[in-house]
Amino acid sequence: MGWDFSTEPEFQAKLDWMAEFVRSEIYPLETLNLDWPALRRAVAPLQHEVKQRQLWAAHLGPELGGQGYGQIKLGLMHEILGTTAYGPLVFGNQAPDSGNSEILAEAGTAQQKSRWLYPLLAGELCSAFAMTERDTAGADPSQLAATAVPDGDGWVINGHKWFITNASIADFMIVVALTDPDAERHRRTSQFIVPMDTPGVRILRDIASMEVIEHVGPNAYPSHAEVVLEDVRVPGAAMLGSRGDGFLIAQKRLGPGRIHHCMRWIGQANRAFDMLCERATYRYSHGSVLGDKQTVRNWIADCAAEISAARLMTLHAAWVIDQHGPAKARKEIALIKFFGAKVLHDVIDRALQTHGSLGYCADLPLESMYRAARAARFYDGPDEVHRDTVARLILRGYTPPPGGLPTEHVPTRRADAERRFAGLLEAAST
Ligand SMILES: Cc1cc2nc3c(=O)[nH]c(=O)nc-3n(C[C@H](O)[C@H](O)[C@H](O)COP(=O)(O)OP(=O)(O)OC[C@H]3O[C@@H](n4cnc5c(N)ncnc54)[C@H](O)[C@@H]3O)c2cc1C
């Protein structure tokens, strides 16, 4: 029997160190609203310490300077560092750099790795991932309209991308574009490395959004940009993997990435839950503290149950990936994506409600956590699409019943049972 929910003591010691480090060194930075250059300077000594502790870029294997921990340990780390928006940056696994480094590690040539991957891992470069388009449904990447057309020994890319995280501060982006419009649905796109200073790449604007309202601009962190590619010429060596691999590479990137997202959400949910419980101990109304009101007690119990369920589901998905690879974990990954997003939202919402106007205002981090949490329901694929995947995979295990009557149809089962136990029934009636 291999069901074991314990964490090895040596690794637990690393997690304990992380929890203390995140709280004492990273939380204070949240309050300063630093722009990207200042933030970069502020986190440099912290990143150095994380590297010394061998906790840097833990999503990658040891041959790339990561730790090769596997998804369960990574998940447990993300639960801690995800409690703050700057945690991933300090630990060398912030989106989209972490996913991009996984792509480069998986699909990059030796030349692409030395030019882009190693400096990215060292924190010397910053990257973006450009797939979503303003004018086609991001939920259905088979509709992508950006094109890459062969031109001599290279490619010419045209497209209009948007919501491209960190494009404004990036040194390069990985662009997904249509190379084979007539191929089978999942073989139509390819991925290209495009340096941001390539002629024809234009940042139209940083998009003000629910997540980033206060400080939108070229040096904001994080930011989400609208990017136009106009006759952008890249060499043949800019292609990642083979022609037509765009969808395949994106799928590989997203599987483990979703585990990390979900564990970060659990970290955020726990932080909101702590605020809810703290408030319940002292806010006094109508003759008692809030913690004595049945509604608030129900919220506390519901939050604890939902966080625990989401955490176990996510760690189970991580376990399936570690044991059998991401392809065998499709249902588990899709399940946690929409379930985790809902738990995150609901826990923050209850914590915010418990704080009244204090929760609604920027004197507490709850309102910004709430705004950021809303996006979890559709980035990396909308909830509806993940629900659809779950239902499709589950339904594969079912077939219509013979004769058109449900398998559990009682009169049919009774008739079968009466035939089978005829002797027993006859004996009972005599
Ligand atoms: C904070 C943030 C950061 C992001 N960063 C990046 C990035 O770095 N790079 C990048 O390329 N993209 C990024 N995105 C974009 C994100 O991936 C897309 O928003 C997402 O894939 C959904 O695509 P869409 O916005 O075009 O919505 P649409 O595809 O237009 O979907 C809109 C809605 O339609 C419904 N819907 C769609 N399909 C179905 C279906 N099959 N069944 C039922 N309902 C359906 C859902 O309710 C969905 O929310 C980011 C988005 C956010 C919010």
The ligand as a Tripos MOL2 file, in Angstrom:
@<TRIPOS>MOLECULE
LIG
   53    58     1     0     0
SMALL
NO_CHARGES

@<TRIPOS>ATOM
      1 C1         -4.2400   37.6660  -16.2340 C.3       1 LIG1
      2 C2         -4.1690   37.0290  -17.5770 C.ar      1 LIG1
      3 C3         -2.9360   36.7200  -18.1310 C.ar      1 LIG1
      4 C4         -2.8490   36.1430  -19.3920 C.ar      1 LIG1
      5 N1         -1.6090   35.8840  -19.9460 N.ar      1 LIG1
      6 C5         -1.5200   35.3980  -21.2030 C.ar      1 LIG1
      7 C6         -0.2420   35.2160  -21.8300 C.ar      1 LIG1
      8 O1          0.8070   35.4830  -21.2450 O.2       1 LIG1
      9 N2         -0.2000   34.7440  -23.1020 N.ar      1 LIG1
     10 C7         -1.3270   34.4240  -23.7880 C.ar      1 LIG1
     11 O2         -1.2150   33.9810  -24.9260 O.2       1 LIG1
     12 N3         -2.5700   34.6060  -23.2260 N.ar      1 LIG1
     13 C8         -2.6890   35.0940  -21.9610 C.ar      1 LIG1
     14 N4         -3.9240   35.3140  -21.3990 N.ar      1 LIG1
     15 C9         -5.1260   35.0660  -22.1690 C.3       1 LIG1
     16 C10        -5.8950   33.8180  -21.7310 C.3       1 LIG1
     17 O3         -5.1530   32.6680  -21.9770 O.3       1 LIG1
     18 C11        -7.2470   33.8410  -22.4740 C.3       1 LIG1
     19 O4         -7.9900   34.9210  -21.9540 O.3       1 LIG1
     20 C12        -8.0130   32.5420  -22.3280 C.3       1 LIG1
     21 O5         -7.3910   31.5000  -23.0440 O.3       1 LIG1
     22 C13        -9.4610   32.6930  -22.8640 C.3       1 LIG1
     23 O6         -9.4520   33.1910  -24.1710 O.3       1 LIG1
     24 P1        -10.3450   34.4790  -24.5520 P.3       1 LIG1
     25 O7        -10.0300   35.5610  -23.5910 O.co2     1 LIG1
     26 O8        -10.1240   34.7560  -26.0020 O.co2     1 LIG1
     27 O9        -11.8360   34.0530  -24.2860 O.3       1 LIG1
     28 P2        -12.8230   33.3150  -25.2920 P.3       1 LIG1
     29 O10       -12.1420   32.1600  -25.9600 O.co2     1 LIG1
     30 O11       -13.4580   34.3370  -26.1450 O.co2     1 LIG1
     31 O12       -13.8780   32.7200  -24.2740 O.3       1 LIG1
     32 C14       -14.8030   33.5840  -23.5990 C.3       1 LIG1
     33 C15       -15.7650   32.7790  -22.7970 C.3       1 LIG1
     34 O13       -16.5200   31.9580  -23.6460 O.3       1 LIG1
     35 C16       -16.9060   30.7870  -22.9710 C.3       1 LIG1
     36 N5        -16.4690   29.6050  -23.7440 N.ar      1 LIG1
     37 C17       -15.4390   29.5160  -24.6230 C.ar      1 LIG1
     38 N6        -15.3390   28.2750  -25.1210 N.ar      1 LIG1
     39 C18       -16.3400   27.5530  -24.5590 C.ar      1 LIG1
     40 C19       -16.7720   26.1960  -24.6750 C.ar      1 LIG1
     41 N7        -16.1390   25.3140  -25.4570 N.pl3     1 LIG1
     42 N8        -17.8550   25.8140  -23.9420 N.ar      1 LIG1
     43 C20       -18.5030   26.6850  -23.1260 C.ar      1 LIG1
     44 N9        -18.1230   27.9810  -22.9840 N.ar      1 LIG1
     45 C21       -17.0700   28.3910  -23.6920 C.ar      1 LIG1
     46 C22       -16.2310   30.8110  -21.5920 C.3       1 LIG1
     47 O14       -17.1460   31.2850  -20.6280 O.3       1 LIG1
     48 C23       -15.1150   31.8030  -21.8020 C.3       1 LIG1
     49 O15       -14.7030   32.4480  -20.5910 O.3       1 LIG1
     50 C24        -4.0320   35.8750  -20.1190 C.ar      1 LIG1
     51 C25        -5.2790   36.1820  -19.5540 C.ar      1 LIG1
     52 C26        -5.3460   36.7500  -18.3080 C.ar      1 LIG1
     53 C27        -6.6830   37.1250  -17.7580 C.3       1 LIG1
@<TRIPOS>BOND
     1     1     2 1
     2     2     3 ar
     3     2    52 ar
     4     3     4 ar
     5     4     5 ar
     6     4    50 ar
     7     5     6 ar
     8     6     7 ar
     9     6    13 1
    10     7     8 2
    11     7     9 ar
    12     9    10 ar
    13    10    11 2
    14    10    12 ar
    15    12    13 ar
    16    13    14 ar
    17    14    15 1
    18    14    50 ar
    19    15    16 1
    20    16    17 1
    21    16    18 1
    22    18    19 1
    23    18    20 1
    24    20    21 1
    25    20    22 1
    26    22    23 1
    27    23    24 1
    28    24    25 2
    29    24    26 1
    30    24    27 1
    31    27    28 1
    32    28    29 2
    33    28    30 1
    34    28    31 1
    35    31    32 1
    36    32    33 1
    37    33    34 1
    38    33    48 1
    39    34    35 1
    40    35    36 1
    41    35    46 1
    42    36    37 ar
    43    36    45 ar
    44    37    38 ar
    45    38    39 ar
    46    39    40 ar
    47    39    45 ar
    48    40    41 1
    49    40    42 ar
    50    42    43 ar
    51    43    44 ar
    52    44    45 ar
    53    46    47 1
    54    46    48 1
    55    48    49 1
    56    50    51 ar
    57    51    52 ar
    58    52    53 1
@<TRIPOS>SUBSTRUCTURE
     1 LIG1         1 GROUP 0 **** ****
